[in-house]
Amino acid sequence: MQGCIEMMSGAVWVRDRLTACGWTIEIADARKVKAIAPLACKTDRVDARVLADLVRRDLVPSVWVPSLDDRAIRERLRRRSHLVRLRTSATNRSFGLLTQWGLRRSLTALRKPGAIDELAEHGVPEVWRHSIVTLLGVIDDLDRQLAPLERELRPLARADERVKLLMTIPGIAELLGLTIASEIGDIARFPSARKLIGYAGLAPRIKQSGQSSRTGRLSKAGPDTLRWAAVEAAQQAWRPSNPWHPLYTDIKHRHGKANPAKAAVARKVLIAAWHVLSLEQPFKLSASRATQPVPASSSIRLAA
């Protein structure tokens, strides 16, 4: 018996349950199914008929599902990325509270004995001081949860040959490399670097009408952990020593903000990741491409 279900939360569990009962189940990419039959997918009953017809014709746009062990590593890495993002959010909020009173303090300074009392001397009211103390407690608790998790993951990163290759790319360290390698899986799934960028959701939406073409926001269609890891690797592009620093500064100057520049560098990181994993060779920057200017009209679409 054959069947098909659309990708959703719990789709893998449903597939495994039905497989144990003797079914052959494929998980379909919902977006690609909608592209194949855009007018038919209106109700659940019609959707089911469309999926059944795709199974019969052997045209199911299947979603790649990693093994249980790989999914377990992914889950640990996604847990880590979630905790890191929560920590960053709490840190940024504490800095934002201080700027309301004209102050700037690092986390190290705020953790020193008497630092909160010093804030009172600088005119920070009690309500704001209490918020900062609460945020510091949240950050400390997240640090306590991150430490053992990272100790578990580092040996896995050091034993992974893919991570060793990815670490030759500027901005990628052990755990970030393991995150990218885990989210990509088998690099052979992506026939080109452009496909990998699209999978990560870092490609901008393009609206075309006649001879005109306009780029929009990032699609953000793929796994957000891979997208987050690529952007994290791009965070160091503001440094002059980073090979993508000219690209970063050019796009930041053109758009007046850092996010488009970070997205462009993140695409560069994924292009480099695709090449090092496909060729199984360390990263080596081409001097001519590193300094090549990007046309203003195509900075978002082609900067990667």
C-alpha positions in Angstrom: 0.0 0.0 0.0 1.2 3.5 -0.9 0.3 6.8 0.5 1.4 10.4 0.8 1.1 13.2 3.4 2.0 16.8 3.1 4.8 18.1 5.3 3.5 19.4 8.6 4.4 19.2 12.2 4.4 15.6 13.2 4.5 14.3 9.5 7.6 12.2 10.2 5.9 10.5 13.2 2.8 9.8 11.1 4.9 8.4 8.3 6.8 6.1 10.8 3.5 4.9 12.3 2.1 4.0 8.9 5.3 2.4 7.7 5.2 0.1 10.7 1.8 -1.0 9.5 3.1 -1.9 6.1 2.5 1.3 4.2 5.0 3.0 1.8 4.6 6.6 2.7 6.1 9.7 1.1 6.1 13.2 2.6 5.3 15.9 0.0 6.6 19.4 0.0 3.4 21.4 0.4 4.7 24.4 -1.6 5.7 22.3 -4.5 2.4 20.5 -4.5 0.6 23.8 -4.6 2.8 24.8 -7.6 1.9 21.6 -9.4 -1.9 22.0 -8.8 -2.5 25.6 -7.8 -6.2 25.6 -8.6 -7.1 22.2 -7.3 -5.8 22.7 -3.7 -8.9 24.4 -2.2 -10.2 21.9 0.5 -8.8 19.0 2.4 -10.8 16.5 0.4 -9.6 17.9 -2.9 -6.0 18.1 -1.6 -6.2 14.5 -0.6 -7.3 13.6 -4.2 -4.4 15.6 -5.6 -1.9 13.8 -3.4 -3.4 10.4 -4.3 -3.1 11.3 -8.0 0.5 12.4 -7.6 1.3 9.0 -5.9 -0.4 7.1 -8.7 1.6 9.1 -11.3 4.9 8.8 -9.3 5.1 12.6 -9.2 5.3 13.3 -5.5 7.7 16.2 -4.7 9.2 14.3 -1.8 10.8 16.0 1.2 14.2 14.5 2.3 14.0 13.2 5.9 17.2 12.5 7.8 17.7 9.4 9.9 16.6 9.3 13.6 20.2 9.8 14.8 20.7 12.8 12.5 17.3 14.2 13.7 18.5 13.8 17.3 21.6 15.8 16.6 19.6 18.4 14.8 17.2 18.7 17.7 20.1 19.3 20.1 21.6 22.0 17.8 18.2 23.6 17.4 17.7 23.7 21.1 21.1 25.4 21.4 20.3 28.0 18.7 17.0 28.7 20.5 18.7 29.2 23.8 21.3 31.4 22.2 18.7 33.6 20.6 16.8 33.9 23.9 20.1 34.9 25.5 20.8 37.5 22.8 17.3 38.9 23.2 17.7 39.3 27.0 21.1 40.9 26.5 19.8 43.4 23.9 16.9 44.3 26.1 19.1 45.0 29.1 21.3 47.3 27.0 18.1 49.0 25.7 16.9 49.7 29.2 20.2 51.3 30.0 20.2 53.5 27.0 16.9 55.0 28.1 18.9 56.6 30.9 21.9 57.5 28.9 24.1 54.6 30.1 26.1 51.9 28.4 27.4 48.9 30.3 28.7 45.5 29.3 27.3 42.3 30.8 30.6 41.9 32.6 30.3 45.3 34.2 26.7 44.7 35.2 27.6 41.4 36.9 30.2 43.1 39.2 29.4 43.6 42.9 27.6 46.9 43.4 26.9 47.5 39.7 23.2 47.7 40.3 23.6 50.2 43.1 25.9 52.2 40.9 23.0 52.4 38.4 20.9 54.0 41.1 23.6 56.6 41.6 23.4 57.5 37.9 19.6 58.1 38.2 18.2 54.8 37.0 14.9 54.3 38.8 14.1 51.1 40.8 11.7 49.7 38.3 14.3 49.7 35.5 17.0 48.3 37.9 14.7 45.5 38.8 14.1 44.7 35.1 17.8 44.5 34.5 18.4 42.2 37.5 15.6 39.9 36.2 17.3 39.9 32.8 20.7 39.1 34.3 19.1 36.2 36.1 17.6 34.9 32.8 21.0 35.2 31.1 22.7 33.3 33.9 20.1 30.6 33.7 20.5 30.3 29.9 24.3 30.1 30.3 23.8 27.2 32.8 21.7 25.3 30.3 24.0 26.0 27.4 27.2 24.9 29.0 26.4 21.1 29.3 24.7 21.1 25.9 27.8 22.6 24.2 30.0 20.1 26.0 28.0 17.3 24.4 28.1 18.8 20.9 31.8 19.8 20.7 33.1 16.2 20.4 30.6 15.5 17.6 31.8 18.6 15.8 35.5 17.6 16.1 34.8 14.1 14.7 32.8 15.4 11.7 34.9 15.9 8.5 32.3 18.2 7.1 32.7 20.5 10.1 36.5 20.6 9.6 35.9 21.8 6.0 33.3 24.3 7.0 35.6 25.8 9.7 37.9 27.0 7.0 35.2 29.5 6.0 35.5 32.9 7.8 33.0 33.2 10.6 32.3 29.5 11.1 33.5 27.8 14.3 32.9 24.3 15.7 29.3 24.4 16.8 28.2 26.7 14.0 29.8 24.4 11.5 28.1 21.4 13.0 24.7 23.3 12.8 25.2 24.1 9.1 26.4 20.6 8.3 23.5 19.0 10.1 20.9 21.2 8.5 22.3 20.7 5.0 22.6 16.9 5.4 23.7 15.3 2.1 25.2 18.1 0.0 24.3 16.1 -3.1 20.7 17.1 -2.6 21.6 20.5 -3.9 22.8 20.5 -7.5 24.0 24.2 -7.2 24.8 26.8 -4.5 21.7 28.7 -5.7 19.5 25.7 -4.7 21.1 25.7 -1.2 20.4 29.5 -0.8 16.8 29.0 -1.8 16.5 26.0 0.6 17.8 28.3 3.4 15.2 31.0 2.6 17.9 33.6 2.0 16.9 34.2 -1.6 14.7 37.3 -2.1 11.2 37.1 -3.5 11.1 38.4 -7.1 8.0 40.0 -8.6 8.0 40.2 -12.4 5.5 42.0 -14.6 6.2 42.3 -18.3 9.7 43.7 -18.7 10.0 44.9 -15.1 11.4 42.9 -12.2 11.4 43.9 -8.5 13.1 42.1 -5.6 11.3 41.9 -2.3 12.0 40.6 1.2 13.8 37.3 1.8 11.6 34.3 1.3 12.5 32.7 4.6 11.0 29.5 3.3 13.5 27.0 4.6 14.7 25.8 8.0 15.3 28.9 10.1 18.2 27.3 12.0 20.2 27.1 8.8 19.4 30.6 8.0 20.2 31.7 11.5 23.6 29.9 11.3 24.5 31.5 8.0 23.7 35.0 9.4 25.6 34.3 12.6 28.7 33.5 10.4 28.2 36.8 8.6 28.2 38.8 11.8 32.0 39.3 11.7 31.9 40.8 8.2 32.1 44.3 9.6 35.8 43.6 10.5 38.3 44.8 7.9 40.1 41.4 8.2 37.0 39.6 6.9 37.2 38.7 3.2 33.7 39.9 2.6 34.2 43.2 4.4 34.1 45.3 1.1 30.8 43.6 0.1 29.3 44.2 3.6 30.3 47.9 3.7 29.2 48.6 0.1 25.7 47.2 0.6 25.4 48.7 4.1 26.3 52.1 2.7 23.9 51.7 -0.2 20.9 50.6 1.9 21.7 52.6 5.0 21.3 49.6 7.3 23.1 46.4 8.2 20.5 43.7 7.6 20.7 43.6 3.8 24.5 43.5 4.1 24.4 40.6 6.5 22.0 38.7 4.3 24.3 39.2 1.3 27.3 37.9 3.3 25.2 35.0 4.6 24.6 34.0 1.0 28.3 34.2 0.4 28.8 31.9 3.4 26.4 29.3 2.0 27.9 29.5 -1.4 31.3 28.8 0.2 29.8 26.0 2.2 28.3 24.4 -0.9 31.7 24.5 -2.7 33.8 23.1 0.2 31.3 20.3 0.9 30.8 19.4 -2.8 34.5 19.5 -3.7 35.7 18.2 -0.2 38.3 20.9 -0.2 39.1 23.7 2.3 37.8 27.2 1.6 40.0 29.4 -0.6 38.9 32.9 -1.4 39.4 34.2 -5.0 41.1 37.5 -4.6 39.3 38.9 -7.7 35.8 37.9 -6.5 36.4 39.2 -3.0 37.0 42.7 -4.2 34.6 42.6 -7.1 32.0 45.5 -6.8 28.3 44.6 -6.9 26.0 46.7 -9.1 23.5 48.8 -7.2 20.6 47.4 -9.1 21.4 43.9 -8.2 22.9 44.1 -4.7 20.2 42.1 -3.1 19.7 39.4 -5.8 23.3 38.8 -6.9 25.4 39.9 -4.0 25.7 36.2 -2.9 
